Amino acid sequence: MKKYILAFISLIIYNFSFAQETVIFENQSSVITTAVPFLFIASDARAAGMGDIGVATSVDAFSQQWNQSKYVFSEAKSGIAVSYTPYLSKLVNDIFLGNVTYFNRISERSSFAASFKYFSLGEIELVQDEFSEALIAQPNELAIDASYSLRLATQFSMAVGLRYLRSDLKIQALDNSAEAGSSVAVDISGYYQSEEEAYNSFNGRTRLGFAIQNLGPKIKYDDGGRENFLPTNLRLGGGFDFIFDEYNTLALTAEVTKLLVPSPPLYGYDETNGIPGQQLDEEPTYIVKGKSQDVGFLKGVFQSFGDAPGGFSEELKEFTWALGAEYQYQDSFAFRAGYFNESDDKGARKFFALGAGFKYTTINIDMSYLFSASKIQSPLENTLRFSLTFNFGDGEYREY
């Protein structure tokens, strides 16, 4: 009996010693990173003024970014919108996001839209030494997309969108083999907007929306480089319009978003290749918790719902949420406010937003301002954003 006990104790000591010799745990980031992150930036001032929400808000010309199926509820026949968003404006003045969007209601039941989004990272001056001539690089990213929306029922519609993405971030002056990465992506969305219903002291209208965005192959910049996931995400939202009279309306909206990209796993390292307790230069030896990110984009979508190393509690942290409100007076003036929240472990984006909009005949002018509520400063903090919309055939379609 003593021999068995001694053998058991020896086995435990051996296993413990082996674990201490071959595995160390490092503090690793749990933030999910993707290619073309500029797609996360709200390019229009109306959505930005309500905390970056738009999947279930009422239709506007910039619905192409949030939920294309809303276009078939537009009262205008067509429209064109432009926006300009300075980025890191406290540091530089040549980094910006620009957007142009066009939509057209083809009939009572269908609509078409297209947009162009361009993100400039400004000019970068490269100087090898004091005798060399400076080289100027202009890294940039862009997206071109088109969508078709169809009304499947009186209050419900769906849409599909196709997007081309190009990311030119590698500087050819430093690497002759550098090329721009590109990919294509698909959006699928749906929108429900109820009829106006009478309550005791006001009328009301319900809005619901969903969207799966940027579903497509990874981006690769060169043959030997790593493939990067697109920022595929799921948006779910709902809202309600309090219609007090023909002049005053208050719209409240809530939205949650989940990034459909695999979570980074927790890696273990072999201590025999380095000094225990210190970060090693070598690649991680194996995965301790979580799952490998080396999967296709479709498998990555399904994997993203259950691969967080911290389990279900960490999966919940990967959801962002936002609340927004919009008050409209006589369809000519609007005041907006919103709040956006992201877990501290997943990026720590937290901010309040304010916005306003003015309408004169067929022209809409919108603006917004962001206040960071996080310890990590937002690149858009204290930045004033503008959007301009021209509606044609306004009032040609009447929904109510």
C-alpha positions as MATLAB code, in Angstrom:
seq = 'MKKYILAFISLIIYNFSFAQETVIFENQSSVITTAVPFLFIASDARAAGMGDIGVATSVDAFSQQWNQSKYVFSEAKSGIAVSYTPYLSKLVNDIFLGNVTYFNRISERSSFAASFKYFSLGEIELVQDEFSEALIAQPNELAIDASYSLRLATQFSMAVGLRYLRSDLKIQALDNSAEAGSSVAVDISGYYQSEEEAYNSFNGRTRLGFAIQNLGPKIKYDDGGRENFLPTNLRLGGGFDFIFDEYNTLALTAEVTKLLVPSPPLYGYDETNGIPGQQLDEEPTYIVKGKSQDVGFLKGVFQSFGDAPGGFSEELKEFTWALGAEYQYQDSFAFRAGYFNESDDKGARKFFALGAGFKYTTINIDMSYLFSASKIQSPLENTLRFSLTFNFGDGEYREY';
ca = [
       0.000    0.000    0.000;
       2.861    2.326    0.879;
       4.357    1.751   -2.561;
       1.110    2.896   -4.235;
       0.908    6.003   -2.064;
       4.531    6.885   -2.792;
       3.964    6.339   -6.505;
       0.864    8.549   -6.453;
       2.678   11.331   -4.606;
       5.608   11.056   -6.999;
       3.262   11.335   -9.960;
       1.675   14.485   -8.551;
       5.076   16.046   -7.850;
       6.255   15.130  -11.353;
       3.186   16.634  -13.008;
       3.421   19.773  -10.919;
       7.130   20.153  -11.696;
       6.488   19.576  -15.393;
       3.767   22.223  -15.456;
       5.983   24.701  -13.668;
       8.819   23.981  -16.093;
       6.978   24.178  -19.376;
       4.056   26.600  -18.950;
       3.847   30.231  -18.036;
       0.855   32.533  -18.364;
       1.250   35.992  -19.744;
      -1.047   38.998  -19.479;
      -2.495   38.967  -22.972;
      -4.894   41.415  -24.554;
      -8.462   40.216  -25.011;
      -9.349   43.006  -27.440;
     -10.545   41.671  -30.799;
      -8.747   43.345  -33.709;
      -9.798   43.350  -37.369;
      -8.816   44.839  -40.693;
     -10.392   48.110  -41.955;
     -11.540   49.322  -38.496;
     -12.611   52.633  -40.057;
     -15.917   50.898  -40.826;
     -16.752   51.234  -37.121;
     -16.703   55.034  -37.324;
     -20.127   56.627  -37.652;
     -19.753   58.682  -40.799;
     -22.982   60.677  -40.425;
     -23.659   63.276  -37.760;
     -27.228   62.123  -37.055;
     -26.207   58.623  -35.916;
     -23.132   60.003  -34.146;
     -25.316   62.413  -32.176;
     -27.312   59.485  -30.772;
     -24.378   57.351  -29.637;
     -23.490   55.656  -32.946;
     -26.850   53.927  -33.453;
     -28.784   53.485  -36.678;
     -30.057   49.935  -37.227;
     -33.542   50.737  -35.873;
     -33.792   54.526  -36.164;
     -36.106   56.091  -38.722;
     -34.904   56.200  -42.304;
     -32.472   58.822  -43.562;
     -30.070   59.107  -46.495;
     -27.199   57.521  -44.496;
     -29.091   54.279  -43.807;
     -26.612   52.554  -46.145;
     -24.124   52.268  -43.266;
     -26.611   50.992  -40.683;
     -29.578   49.218  -42.253;
     -30.264   49.462  -45.990;
     -33.738   47.935  -45.679;
     -35.000   51.230  -44.189;
     -34.866   52.970  -47.578;
     -38.240   51.592  -48.716;
     -39.840   53.600  -45.873;
     -38.428   56.904  -47.125;
     -40.995   59.581  -47.970;
     -38.540   61.151  -50.417;
     -38.143   59.685  -53.885;
     -34.348   59.952  -53.782;
     -31.534   61.717  -52.034;
     -27.820   62.341  -51.899;
     -25.829   62.911  -48.723;
     -22.251   63.891  -47.912;
     -20.387   63.930  -44.608;
     -16.980   64.887  -43.248;
     -15.475   63.595  -40.004;
     -12.097   64.893  -38.753;
     -10.067   62.205  -36.952;
      -7.418   62.868  -34.280;
      -8.113   66.534  -34.834;
      -6.206   67.470  -31.671;
      -2.986   66.151  -33.183;
      -3.203   66.538  -36.952;
      -5.457   68.174  -39.516;
      -5.187   65.805  -42.481;
      -6.732   62.568  -41.132;
     -10.417   62.360  -41.960;
     -13.335   60.163  -43.010;
     -15.455   61.249  -45.963;
     -18.667   59.672  -47.215;
     -21.023   60.153  -50.167;
     -24.322   58.233  -50.326;
     -27.120   58.102  -52.907;
     -30.473   56.325  -52.699;
     -33.499   56.015  -54.954;
     -36.902   54.460  -54.343;
     -37.488   52.521  -57.521;
     -41.109   51.783  -56.659;
     -43.478   51.457  -53.712;
     -41.787   48.192  -52.725;
     -38.126   48.519  -53.667;
     -35.157   50.847  -53.528;
     -31.519   51.063  -54.568;
     -28.603   52.767  -52.812;
     -24.861   53.192  -53.253;
     -22.120   54.866  -51.261;
     -18.408   55.654  -51.250;
     -16.439   55.949  -48.015;
     -12.839   57.140  -47.891;
     -10.546   57.199  -44.858;
      -7.331   59.193  -45.254;
      -4.489   58.720  -42.784;
      -2.848   61.915  -43.961;
       0.633   62.428  -45.345;
       3.653   60.648  -43.885;
       7.082   62.109  -44.650;
       9.886   59.527  -44.869;
      13.473   60.721  -44.576;
      16.376   58.230  -44.656;
      19.075   60.765  -43.687;
      19.811   64.487  -43.919;
      21.089   64.093  -47.483;
      18.130   62.149  -48.886;
      15.063   63.655  -50.449;
      11.907   63.192  -48.389;
       9.358   60.680  -49.670;
       5.678   61.341  -49.116;
       3.316   58.416  -48.438;
      -0.466   58.720  -48.200;
      -1.937   55.547  -46.654;
      -5.689   55.242  -47.020;
      -8.654   52.878  -46.903;
     -11.919   52.925  -48.827;
     -15.227   51.127  -49.238;
     -17.596   51.126  -52.223;
     -20.969   49.488  -51.789;
     -24.411   49.061  -53.318;
     -27.638   47.661  -51.908;
     -31.113   46.598  -52.930;
     -34.083   46.768  -50.562;
     -37.428   45.014  -50.954;
     -40.630   45.459  -49.011;
     -41.872   41.985  -48.103;
     -44.913   43.184  -46.155;
     -46.628   46.475  -45.361;
     -44.470   47.063  -42.290;
     -41.431   44.845  -42.966;
     -38.554   44.983  -45.443;
     -35.202   43.303  -46.059;
     -32.104   44.264  -47.982;
     -28.849   42.850  -49.249;
     -25.704   44.881  -49.827;
     -22.409   44.188  -51.584;
     -19.239   45.988  -50.506;
     -15.734   46.272  -51.981;
     -12.978   47.067  -49.483;
      -9.457   48.275  -50.154;
      -6.828   48.917  -47.496;
      -3.599   50.574  -48.649;
      -1.615   50.911  -45.421;
       1.756   49.344  -46.233;
       4.326   51.863  -47.401;
       5.958   50.778  -50.652;
       8.938   53.047  -50.068;
       9.891   50.784  -47.163;
       8.799   47.495  -48.715;
       8.813   47.056  -52.511;
       6.628   43.954  -52.231;
       3.934   45.776  -50.273;
       0.514   45.790  -51.882;
      -2.902   47.079  -50.929;
      -5.170   44.469  -49.341;
      -8.675   44.036  -50.699;
     -11.785   41.977  -50.120;
     -15.523   41.918  -50.714;
     -18.279   41.716  -48.123;
     -22.030   41.249  -47.897;
     -24.660   42.898  -45.670;
     -28.042   41.353  -44.821;
     -30.575   43.466  -42.950;
     -34.220   43.763  -42.002;
     -36.475   46.529  -40.681;
     -39.945   46.694  -39.164;
     -41.924   49.898  -38.710;
     -45.448   49.696  -37.353;
     -48.410   51.823  -38.224;
     -49.069   54.830  -36.019;
     -51.233   53.731  -33.082;
     -53.328   55.868  -30.728;
     -52.676   55.788  -26.980;
     -54.271   57.796  -24.158;
     -52.407   61.064  -24.588;
     -50.208   60.442  -27.631;
     -49.752   58.351  -30.727;
     -46.936   55.843  -31.019;
     -44.941   53.851  -33.529;
     -42.608   50.868  -32.995;
     -39.351   50.305  -34.852;
     -37.223   47.127  -34.951;
     -34.117   46.343  -36.983;
     -31.279   43.882  -37.459;
     -28.200   43.755  -39.660;
     -25.320   41.362  -40.315;
     -22.571   43.503  -41.799;
     -19.214   42.984  -43.539;
     -19.524   39.244  -43.988;
     -16.682   38.224  -46.284;
     -13.184   36.765  -46.801;
     -10.195   37.965  -44.814;
      -7.822   40.640  -46.064;
      -4.224   39.683  -46.842;
      -1.536   42.241  -47.668;
       1.162   39.890  -48.967;
       1.858   36.211  -49.528;
       3.797   35.796  -46.317;
       1.621   37.994  -44.117;
      -1.160   37.150  -41.731;
      -4.764   37.164  -42.902;
      -6.970   39.675  -41.102;
     -10.671   39.227  -40.406;
     -13.135   41.796  -41.660;
     -15.148   43.584  -38.938;
     -18.182   41.320  -39.367;
     -20.805   42.286  -36.819;
     -24.392   41.729  -35.770;
     -26.599   44.698  -34.904;
     -29.952   44.427  -33.125;
     -32.089   47.397  -32.187;
     -35.523   48.627  -31.264;
     -37.207   51.941  -30.707;
     -40.451   53.771  -30.109;
     -41.757   57.105  -31.390;
     -43.846   59.225  -29.024;
     -45.935   61.385  -31.362;
     -47.482   64.011  -29.106;
     -49.016   66.096  -31.878;
     -48.292   67.136  -35.454;
     -45.386   69.288  -34.266;
     -43.662   67.357  -31.484;
     -42.123   63.865  -31.655;
     -39.723   62.093  -29.322;
     -37.941   58.950  -30.588;
     -36.113   56.607  -28.186;
     -33.860   53.840  -29.518;
     -31.631   51.119  -28.044;
     -29.065   49.013  -29.887;
     -26.664   46.147  -29.119;
     -23.785   45.019  -31.327;
     -21.709   41.842  -31.338;
     -18.476   41.472  -33.315;
     -18.665   38.149  -35.173;
     -14.914   37.583  -35.127;
     -13.089   34.896  -33.084;
     -11.751   36.001  -29.707;
      -7.971   35.865  -29.169;
      -7.130   32.748  -27.111;
      -4.967   32.577  -24.018;
      -1.597   31.116  -24.970;
       0.878   29.103  -22.951;
       4.633   29.325  -23.430;
       7.481   26.866  -22.988;
       9.692   28.046  -20.150;
      12.645   26.048  -21.425;
      12.973   28.608  -24.234;
      13.236   31.613  -22.001;
      13.275   33.044  -18.489;
      10.283   32.043  -16.312;
       7.845   34.856  -15.673;
       8.986   36.995  -18.585;
       7.477   37.588  -22.004;
       9.159   35.390  -24.593;
      10.184   36.439  -28.069;
       9.153   33.129  -29.586;
       5.687   32.385  -30.867;
       3.253   30.914  -28.299;
       3.679   27.177  -27.848;
       0.037   26.209  -27.535;
      -3.446   27.409  -26.604;
      -4.348   27.106  -22.926;
      -7.878   28.510  -23.103;
     -10.077   29.474  -26.020;
      -9.856   28.427  -29.654;
      -7.495   29.098  -32.539;
      -8.235   32.113  -34.720;
      -6.779   30.303  -37.719;
     -10.202   29.515  -39.221;
     -12.218   30.645  -42.230;
     -14.456   33.680  -41.961;
     -17.697   31.662  -41.950;
     -16.505   29.304  -39.245;
     -15.238   32.347  -37.381;
     -18.749   33.809  -37.274;
     -20.167   30.753  -35.477;
     -17.067   30.306  -33.326;
     -17.315   33.903  -32.082;
     -20.351   33.058  -29.932;
     -18.505   30.593  -27.698;
     -14.729   30.907  -27.887;
     -13.866   33.561  -25.303;
     -11.161   32.246  -22.929;
     -13.072   33.673  -19.963;
     -16.227   31.750  -20.795;
     -19.769   33.122  -20.900;
     -18.955   36.166  -18.782;
     -16.331   37.259  -21.302;
     -18.705   36.593  -24.205;
     -21.131   39.082  -22.657;
     -18.355   41.665  -22.527;
     -18.047   41.431  -26.313;
     -21.469   43.062  -26.717;
     -21.573   46.836  -26.969;
     -24.769   48.749  -26.285;
     -26.035   52.237  -26.942;
     -29.039   54.401  -26.098;
     -30.215   57.353  -28.160;
     -32.959   59.965  -28.171;
     -34.130   62.383  -30.835;
     -36.628   65.207  -30.382;
     -38.141   66.700  -33.522;
     -40.176   69.862  -33.813;
     -42.337   70.411  -36.880;
     -40.000   68.241  -38.951;
     -37.677   71.250  -39.211;
     -35.511   71.067  -36.099;
     -34.069   68.114  -34.171;
     -32.105   67.771  -30.937;
     -30.280   64.499  -30.179;
     -28.407   62.807  -27.347;
     -26.903   59.365  -26.824;
     -24.565   57.139  -24.873;
     -22.315   54.313  -26.107;
     -20.745   51.648  -23.887;
     -18.062   49.007  -24.464;
     -16.412   46.783  -21.847;
     -13.079   47.967  -20.449;
     -11.574   44.605  -21.414;
     -12.713   44.852  -25.052;
     -11.699   48.350  -26.065;
     -13.160   50.667  -23.394;
     -15.051   52.899  -25.809;
     -17.474   54.879  -23.676;
     -18.841   58.256  -24.641;
     -21.757   60.663  -24.525;
     -22.893   62.434  -27.678;
     -24.983   65.463  -28.512;
     -26.338   66.495  -31.895;
     -28.690   68.806  -33.723;
     -30.323   68.921  -37.121;
     -31.982   71.557  -39.242;
     -34.182   71.164  -42.291;
     -34.854   73.868  -44.858;
     -37.089   72.829  -47.756;
     -35.247   69.779  -49.153;
     -31.911   70.306  -47.391;
     -30.917   68.698  -44.073;
     -27.920   69.906  -42.072;
     -26.775   67.768  -39.124;
     -23.959   68.102  -36.622;
     -22.742   66.188  -33.588;
     -20.234   66.402  -30.752;
     -18.653   63.626  -28.660;
     -17.656   63.590  -24.963;
     -15.464   60.674  -23.867;
     -16.490   58.886  -20.653;
     -13.541   56.483  -20.639;
     -10.034   56.657  -19.229;
      -8.881   55.983  -22.768;
      -9.280   59.139  -24.818;
     -11.394   58.839  -27.967;
      -9.824   59.932  -31.293;
     -13.108   61.753  -31.951;
     -13.296   63.578  -28.625;
     -14.129   67.283  -28.898;
     -14.682   66.849  -32.634;
     -17.542   68.540  -34.458;
     -18.946   66.397  -37.279;
     -21.129   67.605  -40.150;
     -23.519   65.969  -42.612;
     -25.459   67.449  -45.491;
     -28.434   65.814  -47.212;
     -30.374   66.797  -50.337;
     -33.763   65.102  -50.718;
     -35.551   65.002  -54.079;
     -39.248   64.354  -54.461;
     -39.758   64.855  -50.719;
     -43.248   63.771  -49.726;
     -43.792   61.753  -52.903;
     -44.319   58.644  -50.778;
     -46.588   58.853  -47.769;
     -46.319   56.035  -45.254;
     -48.998   57.259  -42.836;
];
